[in-house]
Amino acid sequence: MLKYFNMPRKSPLDSACSRVDEVHRSWHLALSEYDNLEGFKSNVNNAIQSLRNITFNIQSQKKELLGFDDWYVEWQERMKNNLILRELQLARNMIVKEKDLEFKSKAIAKIEGAGFDKEILKFAFRPCSDTKKIIYGIYYNYIIYLPIPEEIKSRFIFTCEREWIYDKLPDFELLDAISRAYSFFVKMLKDAGKQFNVSVNFPDSSSYCSNNGLDCMRITKEQRTMSINLLDGINIGLKTIEFVPPEKYIKAAEKRYSALFKSKKITNITKNIFPEQHPFNLVQIFTKQALASLVKDKNLYPMAFILYKDEGKRPIQISSLYRNQGEKLVTYKKIAEEVIKFSGDFVLIIVETFIYSDDKFLYEAQKTKPKGESIVIFLVSKDEIFSTFIRFKRNLFGNIIFYKPEITREKTTENHKQNLLIPIIEALRNNK
């Protein structure tokens, strides 16, 4: 007779745990359709229906849970006193319709540029309008005809930001409200597991959730925003960031750059320029990797990492490509979004730049001929920007020759030159 030793033991809470997973899955699907009203409504209503089914599933197992009624009456009172649950979970027949979202929801379009403190243009539009029709209608009917040089347009982006708000919950963004309800039931089921000494088996969510947990269910401004480049109208929305497993990155890097990584040319440049304490040990490793990449490949793609105070917590690599200052502005805002999502303590950014004067480093080519090139390394915390500039030149054979590194340290609480890093600094400050 076959025996299945590894089969998980069935729990009377399994069905309720599955409904919680349905809420989680529908939440992510609704987020992916945030600019599409019909898709958003459909997935939001699926999430709400699953929320309602959680208590039905728990109550259906009361015979298996000794002392259930005494335990449940306390949680039932909590549900009645919770505004969000009263509207989303206890209102049995509620279905979110377009008119429920029209009155309180917000939609703002604006033009903003890298290095500019204020928006150049800002206006509201009907929340239930199609975002793509708004953004491309304005772009192709007006923006492309503006008499502005291309190098100036490349520094600007046109964004449409929306915020879906259910009229009966005016103080909450709708996905945020669902996330709070989800959190309530996760706590409820965990408490049930302790109270009745039964297992709580939440399904694995890794197939649709990068963080596989509650921390991912935070709706941020960048997730609610669609952006295009003012230069050519290309969408620079949510696809600019990709997560790469650190072990995969390290293994591939060692195979390609191991000889250069250990060479005196690279080692001597990074020697004694970084403090010895964590996370500067990681900064040195990634800087050596960047320099080796530049020497071997003759160019360097932008690199960014989320780092942690806990040395045992592995860094998260963020792969991001941008062509100009406008796209860079969006990318840095998205890095800030991931800092919040993954509760990072530091951000490391390594980029290749052009130099246009002895005292100014710019990130994209202007019409004037650059005086040189540089690798710039930023280690950003909530209190400080640690900047390292490593100038280099290419000889007649294309080989890279490095100069002595230059280091600056700036307090984030004081005036500093790195305006594009402000969203990242704010995200680091908001993390607890």
C-alpha positions in Angstrom: 0.0 0.0 0.0 1.4 3.4 -0.9 2.1 5.8 1.9 2.4 9.6 1.3 4.7 10.8 4.0 5.1 14.3 2.6 1.4 15.2 2.1 0.4 18.2 4.2 -2.1 17.5 6.9 -5.5 18.8 6.1 -6.7 21.6 8.3 -10.3 22.9 8.9 -8.9 26.3 8.0 -7.6 25.3 4.5 -10.7 26.5 2.7 -10.6 29.9 4.4 -6.8 30.2 3.6 -7.6 29.5 -0.1 -10.1 32.4 -0.1 -7.5 34.7 1.4 -5.1 33.7 -1.4 -7.9 34.6 -3.9 -8.0 38.1 -2.4 -4.2 38.3 -2.8 -4.2 37.1 -6.4 -7.2 39.4 -7.4 -5.4 42.4 -5.7 -2.4 41.9 -8.0 -4.6 41.5 -11.1 -6.5 44.7 -10.2 -3.2 46.5 -9.8 -2.1 45.3 -13.3 -5.3 46.8 -14.7 -5.1 50.1 -12.8 -5.4 52.1 -16.0 -8.2 50.0 -17.4 -11.5 50.7 -15.6 -13.3 47.5 -16.7 -10.4 45.2 -15.8 -9.8 47.0 -12.5 -13.5 46.7 -11.5 -13.7 43.0 -12.4 -10.7 42.1 -10.3 -11.7 44.3 -7.4 -15.1 42.7 -7.2 -13.5 39.3 -7.3 -11.4 40.3 -4.3 -14.4 41.6 -2.4 -16.4 38.4 -3.1 -13.5 36.4 -1.8 -13.3 38.6 1.4 -17.0 37.8 2.0 -16.4 34.1 1.6 -13.7 33.9 4.2 -16.1 34.1 7.2 -18.5 31.7 5.5 -15.7 29.1 5.2 -14.5 29.6 8.8 -18.0 29.2 10.2 -18.7 26.1 8.1 -15.9 24.4 10.0 -17.1 25.3 13.5 -17.8 21.7 14.5 -14.1 20.9 14.0 -13.1 23.8 16.2 -13.9 23.3 19.9 -15.0 26.5 21.6 -15.5 28.3 18.2 -18.5 30.4 19.2 -16.8 32.0 22.2 -13.7 32.8 20.0 -15.7 34.0 17.0 -17.9 36.5 18.8 -14.9 38.6 19.7 -13.7 38.7 16.0 -17.2 39.4 14.9 -17.3 42.5 17.1 -14.0 43.6 15.6 -15.4 43.3 12.1 -18.4 45.4 13.0 -16.2 48.1 14.4 -13.9 48.2 11.3 -15.2 50.7 8.8 -13.5 49.0 5.8 -14.8 45.6 6.7 -18.3 46.9 7.2 -18.3 48.2 3.7 -16.3 45.5 1.9 -17.0 42.3 3.8 -20.2 42.7 5.7 -22.2 44.5 2.9 -23.1 41.2 1.3 -24.6 42.5 -1.9 -22.1 45.3 -2.7 -20.6 45.4 -6.2 -18.3 48.2 -7.2 -19.7 50.0 -10.3 -18.4 52.9 -12.4 -20.6 55.4 -10.7 -19.2 54.3 -7.3 -15.7 55.3 -8.5 -16.6 58.4 -10.5 -17.4 60.8 -7.6 -14.4 60.5 -5.3 -11.6 59.2 -7.6 -8.9 61.4 -8.8 -7.0 61.7 -12.1 -4.2 64.2 -12.7 -2.0 64.8 -15.8 1.2 66.8 -15.7 4.5 67.5 -17.4 7.6 67.4 -15.2 11.3 67.5 -15.8 14.5 66.2 -14.3 16.1 68.9 -12.1 12.9 71.0 -11.9 11.1 71.4 -8.6 7.6 72.2 -10.0 5.4 70.8 -12.7 5.5 72.7 -16.0 1.8 71.8 -16.7 -0.8 70.2 -14.5 -4.6 69.6 -15.0 -7.3 67.1 -13.8 -9.3 64.8 -16.1 -12.3 62.6 -15.7 -11.3 59.6 -13.5 -13.1 57.0 -15.6 -11.5 58.1 -18.8 -9.1 55.8 -20.5 -5.5 56.8 -19.4 -3.9 55.8 -22.7 -6.4 57.9 -24.8 -5.8 60.9 -22.5 -2.0 60.7 -22.5 -1.5 59.9 -26.2 -4.3 62.2 -27.4 -2.6 65.2 -25.7 0.8 64.0 -26.9 -0.1 63.6 -30.6 -2.4 66.6 -30.8 -0.3 69.1 -28.8 3.1 68.1 -27.4 4.7 67.0 -30.7 4.0 70.4 -32.1 5.7 72.4 -29.3 8.7 74.4 -30.6 11.1 72.9 -28.1 14.6 71.4 -29.0 14.9 67.6 -28.7 17.6 67.8 -26.1 15.2 69.8 -23.9 12.3 67.5 -24.6 14.4 64.5 -23.5 14.6 65.9 -20.0 10.8 65.9 -19.6 8.1 63.3 -19.1 4.3 63.5 -19.4 2.5 61.5 -16.7 -1.1 60.6 -15.8 -1.7 59.7 -12.2 -5.0 58.2 -11.0 -6.4 57.1 -7.6 -9.4 54.9 -7.4 -11.6 55.7 -4.4 -14.9 54.0 -3.6 -17.4 56.6 -2.6 -18.4 54.8 0.6 -14.7 54.7 1.7 -13.5 58.2 0.7 -10.5 58.2 3.0 -8.9 55.1 1.4 -7.5 54.3 -2.0 -9.5 51.2 -3.0 -6.7 48.7 -3.3 -5.3 50.0 0.0 -8.6 49.3 1.6 -8.7 45.7 0.3 -5.1 45.3 1.5 -6.1 46.3 5.0 -9.0 43.9 4.9 -6.7 41.1 3.7 -4.3 41.9 6.6 -7.2 41.6 9.1 -8.2 38.1 7.9 -4.6 36.9 7.9 -4.3 37.9 11.5 -7.7 36.3 12.2 -6.7 33.0 10.7 -3.3 32.9 12.5 -5.1 33.6 15.8 -7.5 30.7 15.0 -4.6 28.5 14.4 -3.2 29.2 17.8 -6.6 29.1 19.6 -7.6 25.7 18.1 -4.2 24.2 17.7 -4.6 23.6 13.9 -2.3 24.4 11.0 -2.7 27.6 8.9 -1.6 26.8 5.4 -1.7 29.8 3.1 -1.1 28.7 -0.6 2.2 29.7 -2.2 1.8 33.0 -4.0 5.2 33.1 -5.7 3.7 32.5 -9.2 2.0 35.9 -9.2 3.7 37.9 -6.4 7.4 38.8 -6.4 7.5 39.2 -2.6 5.3 36.2 -1.7 3.7 38.0 1.2 1.7 40.8 2.7 4.5 43.5 2.2 3.8 43.4 -1.5 0.3 44.7 -1.1 1.2 48.4 -0.8 -0.2 50.7 -3.5 2.3 53.5 -4.3 2.1 56.6 -6.4 4.3 55.2 -9.1 2.1 52.1 -9.4 -0.8 54.5 -10.0 1.0 56.4 -12.7 1.6 56.0 -16.4 4.4 58.0 -18.0 5.7 58.7 -21.5 8.8 60.4 -22.7 8.2 63.9 -24.1 10.8 63.3 -26.8 9.1 60.4 -28.6 6.1 59.3 -26.6 7.5 56.0 -25.6 5.8 54.5 -22.5 8.2 54.3 -19.6 5.7 52.8 -17.2 6.0 49.8 -15.0 8.3 47.6 -17.2 11.6 49.4 -16.5 12.5 47.4 -13.4 13.3 43.7 -13.4 14.5 41.7 -10.4 17.4 39.3 -10.9 18.3 36.7 -8.2 21.6 37.8 -6.6 23.2 34.3 -6.8 22.5 34.2 -10.6 24.1 37.7 -11.0 27.2 36.8 -8.9 27.8 33.5 -10.6 27.6 35.0 -14.1 29.7 38.0 -13.1 32.5 35.7 -11.6 32.6 33.6 -14.8 33.0 36.6 -17.1 35.0 39.1 -15.0 36.9 37.0 -12.4 40.4 37.8 -13.8 39.8 41.5 -14.1 38.0 41.6 -10.7 41.2 40.4 -9.0 43.6 42.5 -11.2 45.8 45.2 -9.7 44.3 47.7 -12.1 40.8 47.3 -10.5 41.9 46.5 -6.9 44.2 49.6 -6.7 41.4 52.0 -7.7 39.0 50.8 -5.1 41.6 50.3 -2.3 41.0 52.5 0.8 38.3 54.7 -0.8 35.4 53.1 1.1 35.0 52.8 4.9 35.4 49.2 6.1 32.1 48.8 7.8 28.9 47.4 6.2 27.4 48.2 3.7 30.6 49.7 2.2 32.0 46.2 1.8 29.2 45.5 -0.7 29.7 48.9 -2.4 33.4 47.9 -3.0 32.5 44.6 -4.5 29.8 46.0 -6.8 32.1 48.9 -7.8 34.9 46.5 -8.7 32.4 44.6 -10.8 31.3 47.7 -12.6 34.9 48.8 -13.4 35.7 45.3 -14.6 32.5 45.4 -16.8 33.6 48.8 -18.3 37.1 47.5 -19.0 36.0 44.3 -20.7 32.7 45.4 -22.4 33.7 49.1 -23.1 30.4 50.3 -21.6 28.4 50.1 -18.4 24.7 49.6 -18.0 23.2 51.4 -15.0 23.2 49.3 -11.9 21.1 49.7 -8.8 20.8 47.6 -5.6 18.7 47.8 -2.5 20.9 47.0 0.6 20.1 46.3 4.2 21.6 47.1 7.6 21.3 43.4 8.4 24.5 41.8 6.8 22.7 38.5 6.5 20.0 39.9 4.3 20.9 39.6 0.6 20.8 42.7 -1.6 18.2 43.1 -4.3 19.4 44.0 -7.8 17.3 46.3 -9.9 17.9 46.2 -13.6 16.9 49.5 -15.2 17.7 51.1 -18.6 17.0 54.7 -19.6 18.0 56.8 -22.5 17.8 60.3 -21.1 17.1 62.5 -18.1 13.3 62.1 -18.4 13.4 58.3 -18.3 16.0 58.5 -15.6 13.6 60.6 -13.5 10.9 57.8 -13.8 13.4 55.1 -13.1 14.6 56.7 -9.9 11.0 57.1 -8.7 10.4 53.4 -9.4 13.5 52.5 -7.4 12.0 54.5 -4.6 8.8 52.4 -5.0 10.8 49.2 -4.6 12.6 50.6 -1.6 9.3 51.0 0.1 8.0 47.6 -1.0 11.1 45.7 0.2 11.8 47.9 3.2 15.4 48.8 2.1 17.9 50.7 4.3 20.3 51.8 1.5 20.3 52.2 -2.2 23.4 51.8 -4.3 23.5 53.3 -7.8 26.4 52.9 -10.3 26.2 54.7 -13.6 28.5 55.8 -16.5 28.3 59.6 -17.1 29.6 62.3 -19.4 31.5 65.3 -18.0 30.8 68.8 -19.4 32.8 71.0 -17.1 35.3 70.6 -14.3 32.6 71.0 -11.6 29.4 69.5 -13.2 28.6 65.9 -13.9 25.6 65.4 -16.3 24.0 62.1 -17.2 23.1 62.5 -20.8 24.9 64.1 -23.8 24.1 67.7 -24.6 25.0 69.4 -27.9 28.3 70.5 -26.5 31.2 68.0 -26.7 31.9 66.3 -23.4 35.2 66.8 -21.7 35.4 63.3 -20.5 33.6 60.4 -18.9 33.2 59.1 -15.4 31.8 56.3 -13.3 29.6 57.7 -10.5 28.7 55.6 -7.4 25.9 56.8 -5.1 25.3 55.1 -1.7 22.1 56.7 -0.4 20.7 56.4 3.1 18.0 58.4 4.8 20.7 60.7 6.3 23.6 60.8 3.7 24.6 60.6 0.1 28.1 59.1 -0.3 29.3 59.9 -3.8 32.3 58.5 -5.6 33.4 59.8 -9.0 36.0 57.8 -11.0 37.0 59.6 -14.1 38.4 57.7 -17.1 39.4 58.1 -20.7 39.7 55.8 -23.7 43.0 55.6 -25.5 43.5 55.2 -29.3 42.9 51.4 -29.0 39.7 51.9 -26.9 41.3 50.7 -23.7 40.1 52.3 -20.4 42.4 54.4 -18.3 41.2 55.4 -14.8 42.0 58.5 -12.8 42.1 58.9 -9.0 38.6 58.6 -7.5 37.0 61.7 -6.0 34.7 61.4 -3.0 32.0 63.7 -1.6 29.6 63.2 1.4 26.4 65.2 1.6 23.8 65.3 4.4 20.3 64.7 3.0 18.9 67.2 5.5 21.0 70.0 3.9 21.1 71.4 0.4 22.7 69.0 -2.0 23.1 68.7 -5.8 21.5 65.3 -6.3 17.8 66.4 -6.9 17.0 63.2 -8.8 17.7 61.2 -5.7 15.0 63.0 -3.6 12.3 60.3 -4.2 14.7 57.6 -3.0 15.7 59.6 0.1 12.1 60.1 1.0 11.3 56.4 0.5 14.2 55.5 2.8 13.0 57.9 5.4 9.5 56.5 5.3 10.7 52.9 5.9 10.4 51.8 9.5 
